[in-house]
Amino acid sequence: MPVTTRWTPSPPEAIEVERVFALGAAVTATDLPGDRPLPRSLVRAFLTPSPRERMVLVLAEVSPALPAQAPAAPSPPGEVRAPAPPAHAPATLAPLGEAEAPPLPSSLRASASAGELVGMVVIGLPTKDNRHLAWLEVQVHPGARRRGIGQALVEEAASLARAEGRRELVAHALVGGAGDVFATALGASVASTEAEGRIDEPVSQLRHWEELAASARRVAARAGFALERVEGPCPAHLAASLAQAKSGMNDAPTGALDLEPRSTDVAELRAVEASYAAAGVRQYRVLARRSDGQVAGYTELLVGGDDPGLGRQEDTTVLAGSRGHRLGLWLKAEMLVWLAAAEPGLRVIQTWNDVTNAHMLGVNDLLGSRRVREWQTRVLEI
Ligand SMILES: CC(C)(COP(=O)(O)OP(=O)(O)OC[C@H]1O[C@@H](n2cnc3c(N)ncnc32)[C@H](O)[C@@H]1OP(=O)(O)O)[C@@H](O)C(=O)NCCC(=O)NCCS
């Protein structure tokens, strides 16, 4: 399969966001029927590298259009077929990334060609910690599957990651979905399992959350804690303390995943806030403050400006010294009470938690979140 590459400036051009959005929408319609596609604003934000990673986007483009072809017969059980040369028109693979892109493997060459987008892999290369791994998000258009494109994309990612000194590729796959079988066929092991939870029609549960927030407040306020709502950039006097509190996320269980602890600074906090603002994503945070004013915990949630119906839960943590005062429940109930007023168009809030994270899952259950499906973190040694 002839392979060519090109880099685009970061953040990605509007045209690339549009193509990636359209591919994601087609994949969602097939693999997660009933879900709405990730909004353009969130696609754009997630394609913008943070100061802690470099990002490469490899696009599988076919030109001329892919001819109709029946899917290949499945391999016999237990057998993993070696990649065969495709019978269809040659695909063009095109990586693009930020200006400071990593050196390209010599097998790749620059080209500006652009054809029909049939697949992509986003490769995240952490630069501060966890430099032994690369995060992947692989998608192939439902009309172009079982032709070796997914495998070719992972091979491109592996070659690029190896050139960067990485030892592992890490990706998420829906349990029982095409990605699950694909990851197994490629030899990726299961490192952990996450439950996806959903709160539907959030406004309808307002009364329940108000009661939960009030009961948690009675316990936490007695221990000297107070909450503060923050929309958008964190106030300057709290930014260093919030950046420090992010270390609490290192305590979240991640199964057999070989992860080093991460630390965050104010510059990184600001860069991430700026990328959300530039992409049109609304960022909500509730901070828990100790009696001395320091941040003891926080919860974060994103709402896409172009799809105000979808909320995505991000971090929630309470620092070790402040646990056991119902702060986790208070933070999340307070966030939901706030959103019911601030985002009346919300249809659903999605959240992901490791299946062994009994504390967080217990809080989410109390809040009325339903566990709808499971995702696995897959690791491929390269
Ligand atoms: C998973 C995905 C990327 C696979 O893309 P693809 O181009 O169809 O994959 P390939 O053709 O390279 O498949 C390689 C091998 O994986 C296995 N495989 C892939 N999809 C499969 C499926 N739906 N059923 C059974 N086996 C499958 C097969 O062994 C296949 O080889 P074969 O066709 O010679 O039997 C695609 O289905 C997709 O985008 N799914 C939704 C997103 C996702 O799950 N991403 C991956 C997360 S790890």
The ligand as an SDF file (V2000), in Angstrom:
LIG
                    3D

 48 50  0  0  0  0  0  0  0  0999 V2000
  -11.7380   -1.6790   14.7140 C   0  0  0  0  0  0  0  0  0  0  0  0
  -11.5920   -1.0310   13.3320 C   0  0  0  0  0  0  0  0  0  0  0  0
  -10.6000    0.1250   13.4190 C   0  0  0  0  0  0  0  0  0  0  0  0
  -11.0550   -2.1260   12.3650 C   0  0  0  0  0  0  0  0  0  0  0  0
  -10.7910   -1.5260   11.1120 O   0  0  0  0  0  0  0  0  0  0  0  0
  -10.6300   -2.4640    9.7850 P   0  0  0  0  0  0  0  0  0  0  0  0
  -10.0020   -1.6420    8.7370 O   0  0  0  0  0  0  0  0  0  0  0  0
  -11.9330   -3.1210    9.4900 O   0  0  0  0  0  0  0  0  0  0  0  0
   -9.6270   -3.5790   10.3280 O   0  0  0  0  0  0  0  0  0  0  0  0
   -8.7140   -4.5700    9.4450 P   0  0  0  0  0  0  0  0  0  0  0  0
   -9.3500   -4.8210    8.1310 O   0  0  0  0  0  0  0  0  0  0  0  0
   -7.3300   -4.0420    9.4180 O   0  0  0  0  0  0  0  0  0  0  0  0
   -8.7870   -5.8810   10.3510 O   0  0  0  0  0  0  0  0  0  0  0  0
   -7.6460   -6.6100   10.7610 C   0  0  0  0  0  0  0  0  0  0  0  0
   -8.1220   -7.8970   11.4340 C   0  0  0  0  0  0  0  0  0  0  0  0
   -8.8580   -7.5860   12.6300 O   0  0  0  0  0  0  0  0  0  0  0  0
   -9.9560   -8.5260   12.7770 C   0  0  0  0  0  0  0  0  0  0  0  0
  -11.2320   -7.7920   12.6690 N   0  0  0  0  0  0  0  0  0  0  0  0
  -11.3900   -6.4630   12.4550 C   0  0  0  0  0  0  0  0  0  0  0  0
  -12.6890   -6.1250   12.4940 N   0  0  0  0  0  0  0  0  0  0  0  0
  -13.3730   -7.2740   12.7230 C   0  0  0  0  0  0  0  0  0  0  0  0
  -14.7470   -7.5820   12.8670 C   0  0  0  0  0  0  0  0  0  0  0  0
  -15.7000   -6.6280   12.7630 N   0  0  0  0  0  0  0  0  0  0  0  0
  -15.1100   -8.8660   13.1100 N   0  0  0  0  0  0  0  0  0  0  0  0
  -14.1770   -9.8360   13.2040 C   0  0  0  0  0  0  0  0  0  0  0  0
  -12.8290   -9.5900   13.0730 N   0  0  0  0  0  0  0  0  0  0  0  0
  -12.4470   -8.3350   12.8430 C   0  0  0  0  0  0  0  0  0  0  0  0
   -9.8180   -9.5220   11.6620 C   0  0  0  0  0  0  0  0  0  0  0  0
   -8.9690  -10.5560   12.1240 O   0  0  0  0  0  0  0  0  0  0  0  0
   -9.1140   -8.6810   10.6050 C   0  0  0  0  0  0  0  0  0  0  0  0
   -8.4190   -9.4700    9.6560 O   0  0  0  0  0  0  0  0  0  0  0  0
   -9.2660  -10.2010    8.4780 P   0  0  0  0  0  0  0  0  0  0  0  0
  -10.2090   -9.2060    7.9040 O   0  0  0  0  0  0  0  0  0  0  0  0
   -8.1850  -10.6040    7.5150 O   0  0  0  0  0  0  0  0  0  0  0  0
   -9.9750  -11.3650    9.0970 O   0  0  0  0  0  0  0  0  0  0  0  0
  -12.9860   -0.5450   12.8060 C   0  0  0  0  0  0  0  0  0  0  0  0
  -13.9090   -1.6130   12.8960 O   0  0  0  0  0  0  0  0  0  0  0  0
  -13.5280    0.6300   13.5770 C   0  0  0  0  0  0  0  0  0  0  0  0
  -13.2760    1.7760   13.2210 O   0  0  0  0  0  0  0  0  0  0  0  0
  -14.2790    0.3800   14.6750 N   0  0  0  0  0  0  0  0  0  0  0  0
  -14.8200    1.4520   15.5350 C   0  0  0  0  0  0  0  0  0  0  0  0
  -13.7290    2.1550   16.3500 C   0  0  0  0  0  0  0  0  0  0  0  0
  -12.8620    1.1810   17.1340 C   0  0  0  0  0  0  0  0  0  0  0  0
  -13.3480    0.2410   17.7180 O   0  0  0  0  0  0  0  0  0  0  0  0
  -11.5230    1.4290   17.1250 N   0  0  0  0  0  0  0  0  0  0  0  0
  -10.5070    0.4920   17.5730 C   0  0  0  0  0  0  0  0  0  0  0  0
  -10.2010    0.5320   18.9910 C   0  0  0  0  0  0  0  0  0  0  0  0
   -8.8300   -0.5500   19.3990 S   0  0  0  0  0  0  0  0  0  0  0  0
  1  2  1  0
  2  3  1  0
  2  4  1  0
  2 36  1  0
  4  5  1  0
  5  6  1  0
  6  7  2  0
  6  8  1  0
  6  9  1  0
  9 10  1  0
 10 11  2  0
 10 12  1  0
 10 13  1  0
 13 14  1  0
 14 15  1  0
 15 16  1  0
 15 30  1  0
 16 17  1  0
 17 18  1  0
 17 28  1  0
 18 19  1  0
 18 27  1  0
 19 20  2  0
 20 21  1  0
 21 22  1  0
 21 27  2  0
 22 23  1  0
 22 24  2  0
 24 25  1  0
 25 26  2  0
 26 27  1  0
 28 29  1  0
 28 30  1  0
 30 31  1  0
 31 32  1  0
 32 33  2  0
 32 34  1  0
 32 35  1  0
 36 37  1  0
 36 38  1  0
 38 39  2  0
 38 40  1  0
 40 41  1  0
 41 42  1  0
 42 43  1  0
 43 44  2  0
 43 45  1  0
 45 46  1  0
 46 47  1  0
 47 48  1  0
M  END
$$$$
